[in-house]
């Protein structure tokens, strides 16, 4: 019985994480994070 409850909790947590990641409100932040490796880091080095 407890394994079934754990499975349901894990499934709900997974669905919540996926819906958070694909939310339209998060898109600008993820777009900015995706550009970080492409930015010129040489100007930040002292």
PyMOL Python script that loads the backbone (N, CA, C, O; Angstrom):
from pymol import cmd

cmd.read_pdbstr("""\
ATOM      1  N   UNK A   1       0.826  -1.205   0.000  1.00  0.00           N
ATOM      2  CA  UNK A   1       0.000   0.000   0.000  1.00  0.00           C
ATOM      3  C   UNK A   1       0.863   1.259   0.000  1.00  0.00           C
ATOM      4  O   UNK A   1       0.568   2.219  -0.713  1.00  0.00           O
ATOM      5  N   UNK A   2       1.928   1.255   0.799  1.00  0.00           N
ATOM      6  CA  UNK A   2       2.761   2.457   0.871  1.00  0.00           C
ATOM      7  C   UNK A   2       3.541   2.681  -0.428  1.00  0.00           C
ATOM      8  O   UNK A   2       3.845   3.824  -0.772  1.00  0.00           O
ATOM      9  N   UNK A   3       3.868   1.604  -1.155  1.00  0.00           N
ATOM     10  CA  UNK A   3       4.560   1.805  -2.429  1.00  0.00           C
ATOM     11  C   UNK A   3       3.636   2.438  -3.467  1.00  0.00           C
ATOM     12  O   UNK A   3       4.087   3.214  -4.309  1.00  0.00           O
ATOM     13  N   UNK A   4       2.357   2.111  -3.409  1.00  0.00           N
ATOM     14  CA  UNK A   4       1.398   2.727  -4.318  1.00  0.00           C
ATOM     15  C   UNK A   4       1.234   4.209  -4.042  1.00  0.00           C
ATOM     16  O   UNK A   4       1.125   5.009  -4.972  1.00  0.00           O
ATOM     17  N   UNK A   5       1.216   4.577  -2.775  1.00  0.00           N
ATOM     18  CA  UNK A   5       1.102   5.988  -2.391  1.00  0.00           C
ATOM     19  C   UNK A   5       2.353   6.740  -2.843  1.00  0.00           C
ATOM     20  O   UNK A   5       2.259   7.852  -3.362  1.00  0.00           O
ATOM     21  N   UNK A   6       3.521   6.133  -2.645  1.00  0.00           N
ATOM     22  CA  UNK A   6       4.773   6.763  -3.075  1.00  0.00           C
ATOM     23  C   UNK A   6       4.796   6.942  -4.589  1.00  0.00           C
ATOM     24  O   UNK A   6       5.254   7.969  -5.089  1.00  0.00           O
ATOM     25  N   UNK A   7       4.304   5.949  -5.312  1.00  0.00           N
ATOM     26  CA  UNK A   7       4.265   6.038  -6.775  1.00  0.00           C
ATOM     27  C   UNK A   7       3.366   7.186  -7.233  1.00  0.00           C
ATOM     28  O   UNK A   7       3.722   7.921  -8.154  1.00  0.00           O
ATOM     29  N   UNK A   8       2.226   7.340  -6.609  1.00  0.00           N
ATOM     30  CA  UNK A   8       1.309   8.430  -6.971  1.00  0.00           C
ATOM     31  C   UNK A   8       1.941   9.780  -6.647  1.00  0.00           C
ATOM     32  O   UNK A   8       1.830  10.717  -7.437  1.00  0.00           O
ATOM     33  N   UNK A   9       2.594   9.889  -5.506  1.00  0.00           N
ATOM     34  CA  UNK A   9       3.263  11.148  -5.135  1.00  0.00           C
ATOM     35  C   UNK A   9       4.382  11.467  -6.115  1.00  0.00           C
ATOM     36  O   UNK A   9       4.538  12.620  -6.518  1.00  0.00           O
ATOM     37  N   UNK A  10       5.162  10.463  -6.506  1.00  0.00           N
ATOM     38  CA  UNK A  10       6.245  10.675  -7.468  1.00  0.00           C
ATOM     39  C   UNK A  10       5.693  11.084  -8.829  1.00  0.00           C
ATOM     40  O   UNK A  10       6.275  11.940  -9.495  1.00  0.00           O
ATOM     41  N   UNK A  11       4.584  10.490  -9.251  1.00  0.00           N
ATOM     42  CA  UNK A  11       3.980  10.846 -10.527  1.00  0.00           C
ATOM     43  C   UNK A  11       3.465  12.282 -10.512  1.00  0.00           C
ATOM     44  O   UNK A  11       3.651  13.022 -11.478  1.00  0.00           O
ATOM     45  N   UNK A  12       2.827  12.669  -9.431  1.00  0.00           N
ATOM     46  CA  UNK A  12       2.328  14.043  -9.312  1.00  0.00           C
ATOM     47  C   UNK A  12       3.496  15.035  -9.311  1.00  0.00           C
ATOM     48  O   UNK A  12       3.411  16.093  -9.934  1.00  0.00           O
ATOM     49  N   UNK A  13       4.583  14.696  -8.614  1.00  0.00           N
ATOM     50  CA  UNK A  13       5.755  15.576  -8.594  1.00  0.00           C
ATOM     51  C   UNK A  13       6.373  15.686  -9.990  1.00  0.00           C
ATOM     52  O   UNK A  13       6.798  16.768 -10.394  1.00  0.00           O
ATOM     53  N   UNK A  14       6.426  14.587 -10.719  1.00  0.00           N
ATOM     54  CA  UNK A  14       6.973  14.604 -12.071  1.00  0.00           C
ATOM     55  C   UNK A  14       6.117  15.471 -12.992  1.00  0.00           C
ATOM     56  O   UNK A  14       6.650  16.280 -13.751  1.00  0.00           O
ATOM     57  N   UNK A  15       4.814  15.310 -12.930  1.00  0.00           N
ATOM     58  CA  UNK A  15       3.912  16.109 -13.768  1.00  0.00           C
ATOM     59  C   UNK A  15       4.019  17.589 -13.409  1.00  0.00           C
ATOM     60  O   UNK A  15       3.985  18.449 -14.290  1.00  0.00           O
ATOM     61  N   UNK A  16       4.149  17.885 -12.124  1.00  0.00           N
ATOM     62  CA  UNK A  16       4.310  19.285 -11.704  1.00  0.00           C
ATOM     63  C   UNK A  16       5.618  19.854 -12.244  1.00  0.00           C
ATOM     64  O   UNK A  16       5.641  20.996 -12.704  1.00  0.00           O
ATOM     65  N   UNK A  17       6.701  19.092 -12.200  1.00  0.00           N
ATOM     66  CA  UNK A  17       7.989  19.557 -12.723  1.00  0.00           C
ATOM     67  C   UNK A  17       7.958  19.785 -14.216  1.00  0.00           C
ATOM     68  O   UNK A  17       8.506  20.773 -14.706  1.00  0.00           O
ATOM     69  N   UNK A  18       7.332  18.895 -14.938  1.00  0.00           N
ATOM     70  CA  UNK A  18       7.237  19.048 -16.395  1.00  0.00           C
ATOM     71  C   UNK A  18       6.380  20.253 -16.750  1.00  0.00           C
ATOM     72  O   UNK A  18       6.726  21.023 -17.647  1.00  0.00           O
ATOM     73  N   UNK A  19       5.269  20.418 -16.052  1.00  0.00           N
ATOM     74  CA  UNK A  19       4.416  21.574 -16.352  1.00  0.00           C
ATOM     75  C   UNK A  19       5.109  22.875 -15.978  1.00  0.00           C
ATOM     76  O   UNK A  19       4.896  23.887 -16.644  1.00  0.00           O
ATOM     77  N   UNK A  20       5.920  22.883 -14.948  1.00  0.00           N
ATOM     78  CA  UNK A  20       6.701  24.075 -14.579  1.00  0.00           C
ATOM     79  C   UNK A  20       7.730  24.388 -15.660  1.00  0.00           C
ATOM     80  O   UNK A  20       7.898  25.543 -16.050  1.00  0.00           O
ATOM     81  N   UNK A  21       8.419  23.352 -16.142  1.00  0.00           N
ATOM     82  CA  UNK A  21       9.471  23.570 -17.135  1.00  0.00           C
ATOM     83  C   UNK A  21       8.915  24.053 -18.466  1.00  0.00           C
ATOM     84  O   UNK A  21       9.560  24.848 -19.150  1.00  0.00           O
ATOM     85  N   UNK A  22       7.742  23.591 -18.843  1.00  0.00           N
ATOM     86  CA  UNK A  22       7.156  23.976 -20.121  1.00  0.00           C
ATOM     87  C   UNK A  22       6.178  25.134 -20.013  1.00  0.00           C
ATOM     88  O   UNK A  22       5.480  25.447 -20.978  1.00  0.00           O
ATOM     89  N   UNK A  23       6.120  25.767 -18.864  1.00  0.00           N
ATOM     90  CA  UNK A  23       5.221  26.890 -18.663  1.00  0.00           C
ATOM     91  C   UNK A  23       5.685  28.085 -19.505  1.00  0.00           C
ATOM     92  O   UNK A  23       6.886  28.319 -19.640  1.00  0.00           O
ATOM     93  N   UNK A  24       4.753  28.822 -20.056  1.00  0.00           N
ATOM     94  CA  UNK A  24       5.094  29.989 -20.876  1.00  0.00           C
ATOM     95  C   UNK A  24       5.694  31.116 -20.054  1.00  0.00           C
ATOM     96  O   UNK A  24       6.403  31.967 -20.590  1.00  0.00           O
ATOM     97  N   UNK A  25       5.419  31.129 -18.768  1.00  0.00           N
ATOM     98  CA  UNK A  25       5.980  32.165 -17.901  1.00  0.00           C
ATOM     99  C   UNK A  25       7.481  31.977 -17.714  1.00  0.00           C
ATOM    100  O   UNK A  25       8.182  32.945 -17.420  1.00  0.00           O
ATOM    101  N   UNK A  26       7.990  30.765 -17.876  1.00  0.00           N
ATOM    102  CA  UNK A  26       9.405  30.473 -17.675  1.00  0.00           C
ATOM    103  C   UNK A  26      10.231  30.686 -18.931  1.00  0.00           C
ATOM    104  O   UNK A  26      11.458  30.734 -18.844  1.00  0.00           O
ATOM    105  N   UNK A  27       9.612  30.814 -20.092  1.00  0.00           N
ATOM    106  CA  UNK A  27      10.330  30.880 -21.358  1.00  0.00           C
ATOM    107  C   UNK A  27      11.379  31.993 -21.416  1.00  0.00           C
ATOM    108  O   UNK A  27      12.501  31.720 -21.841  1.00  0.00           O
ATOM    109  N   UNK A  28      11.079  33.231 -21.013  1.00  0.00           N
ATOM    110  CA  UNK A  28      12.121  34.263 -21.083  1.00  0.00           C
ATOM    111  C   UNK A  28      13.359  33.928 -20.237  1.00  0.00           C
ATOM    112  O   UNK A  28      14.487  34.188 -20.654  1.00  0.00           O
ATOM    113  N   UNK A  29      13.144  33.363 -19.073  1.00  0.00           N
ATOM    114  CA  UNK A  29      14.280  33.006 -18.219  1.00  0.00           C
ATOM    115  C   UNK A  29      15.110  31.880 -18.840  1.00  0.00           C
ATOM    116  O   UNK A  29      16.340  31.923 -18.803  1.00  0.00           O
ATOM    117  N   UNK A  30      14.448  30.885 -19.405  1.00  0.00           N
ATOM    118  CA  UNK A  30      15.169  29.783 -20.036  1.00  0.00           C
ATOM    119  C   UNK A  30      15.873  30.246 -21.306  1.00  0.00           C
ATOM    120  O   UNK A  30      16.966  29.768 -21.612  1.00  0.00           O
ATOM    121  N   UNK A  31      15.267  31.166 -22.050  1.00  0.00           N
ATOM    122  CA  UNK A  31      15.920  31.710 -23.238  1.00  0.00           C
ATOM    123  C   UNK A  31      17.192  32.463 -22.861  1.00  0.00           C
ATOM    124  O   UNK A  31      18.213  32.339 -23.537  1.00  0.00           O
ATOM    125  N   UNK A  32      17.130  33.240 -21.790  1.00  0.00           N
ATOM    126  CA  UNK A  32      18.315  33.969 -21.331  1.00  0.00           C
ATOM    127  C   UNK A  32      19.403  33.000 -20.869  1.00  0.00           C
ATOM    128  O   UNK A  32      20.584  33.208 -21.149  1.00  0.00           O
ATOM    129  N   UNK A  33      19.009  31.953 -20.171  1.00  0.00           N
ATOM    130  CA  UNK A  33      19.986  30.967 -19.703  1.00  0.00           C
ATOM    131  C   UNK A  33      20.611  30.200 -20.867  1.00  0.00           C
ATOM    132  O   UNK A  33      21.774  29.802 -20.794  1.00  0.00           O
ATOM    133  N   UNK A  34      19.853  29.993 -21.931  1.00  0.00           N
ATOM    134  CA  UNK A  34      20.402  29.256 -23.073  1.00  0.00           C
ATOM    135  C   UNK A  34      21.434  30.071 -23.841  1.00  0.00           C
ATOM    136  O   UNK A  34      22.258  29.502 -24.558  1.00  0.00           O
ATOM    137  N   UNK A  35      21.403  31.407 -23.701  1.00  0.00           N
ATOM    138  CA  UNK A  35      22.375  32.256 -24.394  1.00  0.00           C
ATOM    139  C   UNK A  35      23.668  32.447 -23.612  1.00  0.00           C
ATOM    140  O   UNK A  35      24.637  32.970 -24.161  1.00  0.00           O
ATOM    141  N   UNK A  36      23.712  32.046 -22.366  1.00  0.00           N
ATOM    142  CA  UNK A  36      24.896  32.271 -21.531  1.00  0.00           C
ATOM    143  C   UNK A  36      26.165  31.658 -22.133  1.00  0.00           C
ATOM    144  O   UNK A  36      27.191  32.339 -22.158  1.00  0.00           O
ATOM    145  N   UNK A  37      26.154  30.419 -22.615  1.00  0.00           N
ATOM    146  CA  UNK A  37      27.394  29.860 -23.175  1.00  0.00           C
ATOM    147  C   UNK A  37      27.881  30.573 -24.421  1.00  0.00           C
ATOM    148  O   UNK A  37      29.060  30.475 -24.761  1.00  0.00           O
ATOM    149  N   UNK A  38      27.009  31.283 -25.106  1.00  0.00           N
ATOM    150  CA  UNK A  38      27.385  31.949 -26.348  1.00  0.00           C
ATOM    151  C   UNK A  38      27.906  33.365 -26.130  1.00  0.00           C
ATOM    152  O   UNK A  38      28.456  33.971 -27.050  1.00  0.00           O
ATOM    153  N   UNK A  39      27.739  33.893 -24.931  1.00  0.00           N
ATOM    154  CA  UNK A  39      28.187  35.247 -24.664  1.00  0.00           C
ATOM    155  C   UNK A  39      29.701  35.284 -24.526  1.00  0.00           C
ATOM    156  O   UNK A  39      30.329  34.298 -24.140  1.00  0.00           O
ATOM    157  N   UNK A  40      30.271  36.427 -24.843  1.00  0.00           N
ATOM    158  CA  UNK A  40      31.716  36.586 -24.763  1.00  0.00           C
ATOM    159  C   UNK A  40      32.121  36.764 -23.305  1.00  0.00           C
ATOM    160  O   UNK A  40      31.768  37.762 -22.677  1.00  0.00           O
ATOM    161  N   UNK A  41      32.850  35.811 -22.773  1.00  0.00           N
ATOM    162  CA  UNK A  41      33.271  35.858 -21.386  1.00  0.00           C
ATOM    163  C   UNK A  41      34.629  36.553 -21.219  1.00  0.00           C
ATOM    164  O   UNK A  41      35.042  36.819 -20.090  1.00  0.00           O
ATOM    165  N   UNK A  42      35.323  36.850 -22.310  1.00  0.00           N
ATOM    166  CA  UNK A  42      36.657  37.435 -22.205  1.00  0.00           C
ATOM    167  C   UNK A  42      36.634  38.839 -21.613  1.00  0.00           C
ATOM    168  O   UNK A  42      37.620  39.270 -21.014  1.00  0.00           O
ATOM    169  N   UNK A  43      35.539  39.551 -21.770  1.00  0.00           N
ATOM    170  CA  UNK A  43      35.474  40.908 -21.222  1.00  0.00           C
ATOM    171  C   UNK A  43      35.265  40.911 -19.710  1.00  0.00           C
ATOM    172  O   UNK A  43      35.463  41.940 -19.063  1.00  0.00           O
ATOM    173  N   UNK A  44      34.867  39.768 -19.137  1.00  0.00           N
ATOM    174  CA  UNK A  44      34.661  39.674 -17.696  1.00  0.00           C
ATOM    175  C   UNK A  44      35.909  39.192 -16.949  1.00  0.00           C
ATOM    176  O   UNK A  44      35.937  39.204 -15.719  1.00  0.00           O
ATOM    177  N   UNK A  45      36.923  38.774 -17.678  1.00  0.00           N
ATOM    178  CA  UNK A  45      38.152  38.270 -17.054  1.00  0.00           C
ATOM    179  C   UNK A  45      39.063  39.460 -16.749  1.00  0.00           C
ATOM    180  O   UNK A  45      39.368  40.253 -17.639  1.00  0.00           O
ATOM    181  N   UNK A  46      39.496  39.583 -15.497  1.00  0.00           N
ATOM    182  CA  UNK A  46      40.366  40.736 -15.155  1.00  0.00           C
ATOM    183  C   UNK A  46      41.753  40.621 -15.733  1.00  0.00           C
ATOM    184  O   UNK A  46      42.583  41.507 -15.530  1.00  0.00           O
TER     185      UNK A  46
END
""", "prot")
cmd.dss("prot")
cmd.show_as("cartoon", "prot")
cmd.util.cbc("prot")
cmd.orient("prot")
